[in-house]
């Protein structure tokens, strides 16, 4: 359900500051306009992206919620340790703890499946705005408007997929409905784990250092992409062969230095640079506080079980890591918003726009009416949000309920003609739905889930009138106080004892059955899913209304704004492939403190406490003591090995794992984080403080060669 | 009793590293040898110190445990806020909280007495080594040796004081007995408080920022020195007149910048740069852990009472501040020792010295015997230390017991001829003893002291056999477990209820009475003091033995060391006036982080949380917002006001309040701290990391002029 927020709220339009040199995550089709050669690029923009031709873009994929890059002609993917993490966790047990020890497959037969992982490669994208704008032109009702957008989307995709089998197509809206693009993807469905350093390198510094500079994390891993023998997208098979990318990245020979031009191509998830004060108010006072509370609650329960049981710890590790990352992000955003008075600044800006329209009463009136509409739609959203969050809470706390709803919902949708089904439940989505069902078990620890689910139900039945969920009220009616809690505890315990949905095979057998068959088996989770259906449908209608209104008013707002500010707009990040550039550069985090743009191995040793997350492996300490740095020592860095570096590149979540390339388009690092001071950069880009943090390719190679002695990796990349 | 450690352990001799350019706290007589002009000094060393002539030294005094400097011809003293703190605390109540609000006397009649404060001005000092060395030449017994040193000390001082009434003389040993100097002081006994900024400026950052950089503390205060109408040292009287110093410091007109030469004249308390591995072992494994534990215990009790009661908080504020400062210092030293492996390094160095003597068997044998002696004397000290610490603990936890012992001990000593009395109990010491008795009440909060004293007794009766104190065992014999605790609680409660020593007047009336009279009044604390006397005397003999041995072996060791290392030695700090120099300079605290040498007002605002210790006064925020900086804005610092700065000056506790002077000998700042990374600098001076932190004189003047609008201060210093 968290994805919902991403979809709904990506559609906002707002420009806070005028555009800075390095700001923006640009569509690959727009980079020719950026005059990049004058900024330091030494190759042609065509080498980065040219439809129908191999380009740097061909070497880059979306994988594991982040980005990966091909670094050999045999489908070797370099990405972040934390991007590969879930796959590693899914193959770990308390006996074979790959997270802790790392993993190395020096021959292809030793590789293991990266469960649930796919790699998406963008082949091309085309502007389909006209089709969408034409379809909604005369529709005033916001729900109808959204439904039409959904319908057109499905039709355009169906047509394209029919014409080009073997590819997947997706519609992405840019600048909040001002434009629509049809993206064409090649999906690699068989991904395997090749080389993952031990957690003491790949996650060195852990949560303590997450988002922080100076940083000393060797946040990299290697995966491999496989396709069928005839080069087609195919599910795992031992007969599959390594994918041969149209292009793979070359490792830079010259080391990066301060002020160097660098760029990134990757899959940033979501920015919100063009939001109104109404949206900021929603994030600051509703969204962040609510999620922060919920995450604290969940992580508390996870920790309780993880401390008692190593097997539980491994099962819950990936969920915990994700939650903690979100927690720090939300906290950072919330602090940042308050620190820079973002809400006040937005209100001021909105006033200034109004003042600039003083001499044009007609325009001013239009602008004021627009504000009224924003106010109305957000007032309504604030009212609805508690109930929406209640459903989200249920989904977060019980993956079994989530699976039950998925199977139940599909049983309804599959009865409809394909193009009339809800998005995500078409035939083309069936493999995705099945994989979701398959992956549940790798993060499932029943005792923790029982506690979390019961806690969430107890919260929901105590929500104020109007925010509660009728179906749940009905289940426990007549009980109050301790009796109510007891009834919930009993229900949840019994439900988990009785359900057939914990067993993956049983679950997959039920997928695709019709609704009647499902209800006949009397599973408590199917019953709950069916009972919740009407509430979920109401919420969905609310969403459609919200989206429909925003789709109308946000583009209007962006027009006012862009007239007021001037400047060439880049669209907010939305998970599609983007280009951003910048320079290697430190920053001044506070009075009298200056951060250098490079960290070194000496800094790793400096942080060593002997205890996780700052436990330096003995072998690494020895390499440092004996200065056994091979060719990776850098004279300018006191003859030490560079570990991580800062750049002014504009990035966000989803960019994790993105290749950082130098002016010649050679690989110099792997992006893995932003600095804490820039966490609010999803809303505002501050060129003085916003930095991307990348692991230096020289550290990746040093660890591979000297620490892991993984010569095969270097050979495969043509370095030995 | 803590002073004991200072006296005993100051006598060590050890040189760890070769001498660096800026290292050393030099005797003023030695500075001509430093070739200072080549290092940046633009005045003659004679202007800093020349016996019998007014010099910069004449403008500097020891005050409140730190250093102060005269900045007007009317005895105006500039020092640190934290040096004046105890005086301010002694004049504060929960109604008139001068700590919180600050204090300003814009005319002389508004000034208030700085209770218990004196200012000592060094007039001259002469080498008397020969007298001492001659006296102990043939004495082998260490206790006799120490007694002889004490006796000669008293004789030399008595002779000098008789010849020059109105001055105080003190013997100070340099380089651990290699040299002895007779210091001549003029003491100003009437000190008053003139101007103290509010705690939110003078202690901005509090304990959190203590020892830290970047620093934003306006750590300054102004006092005034008074003497009798005829210019003589005199206790407080309303007829006294401002003291006219032989010299006062001029404020620099040119602002300080990076790399500028700076120097300090002040009263550093104690360094331990020439210690052996035996001494380091003692600090690392006994002294620091023991005191750290005890301070934690005491501060816990102080906090408990301070939270409940504002009056208690004010009474205990100065004690708490001192303890917390010591705590962070001890912790920092302990961490630092472990971090740099100081003990191992010392052992290595000692081995290298032995190796260098390989070709000279006679010398090597001598060296090895010396080591044996060090081992023996420290083994004994380690054995004795638990019992010694038990007595120290009693003294720290009960100032009433301390006072009782002082009165009791004086009653015994006063029966002896003056020159035969224990040091500190001669007639010349009577005013000091009386003042100590008078000051107790300003830090006394009886309920907290009852709890602390009982806790300490409970610890002592549970010490292992041999470390316990017989007199205390005797008091509670027959009790064990809970019964023992109950007996102690009852004793302490009863003792505080019955004693006459809480009332200052009653206490002073008893001072000077003979032992029989004292014992006849049956006060529980006199009884306890008398019972402890034999243990204290045994401890004192242990000390004399320890000192006597060290006085023999440390100078021998320093000879070996100085032959091995070469180089010109400065004596360890010992509370006498010293000169040190250096340059304005930032540092690199860790990988990828660089500290600038200046902080600014913008940084003060940056740290504002609205809550102590980071609550910026509204008026200061306004000055910053309106850029109302007067002439204090510095173009090189982004047109902001400098607040604090770093320099490579070698300093330690006691240097607090020292004037920082530029190459022309003009005042540019007031030293107030060292950085955390340099806390171990009492043992080792690391030129890369050791920095002194000073408040910039421009911040002092900016706060005085713009924030406090204390024009009279600027006028008196000739600036308006």
Interface residues (C-beta under 8 A of the other chain):
Chain A: X213 X214 X216 X586 X590 X591 X592 X593 X594 X595 X596 X597 X598 X599 X600 X602 X603 X606
Chain B: X213 X214 X216 X586 X590 X591 X592 X593 X594 X595 X596 X597 X598 X599 X600 X602 X603 X606
